């Protein structure tokens, strides 16, 4: 969707937003847990196709991406054998 084309319906009706919900319903972030007590939040940006309703979310903050790299489980590529 970053190219302005919806991957689901191929529409060019893609819009961008950073603030989708306001408290108390949500704060447009995800929790990055880095241990039992310490955590931080990563801000999300959204791309929405107004033709079919498909939504993608992205994290652009470099610190948040680095925190995820250090604390979340890596998923290796599965190769066909």
PESUL-V842043 format. One record per helix or strand of 3 or more residues. SS is the DSSP state (2 for helix, 1 for strand). FROM is the first residue (numbers start at 0). TO is the last residue. If there is no record, write none. Layout:
((SS;FROM;TO) (SS;FROM;TO))
This chain:
((1;13;16) (1;28;32) (1;38;42) (1;44;48) (1;54;57) (2;61;70))
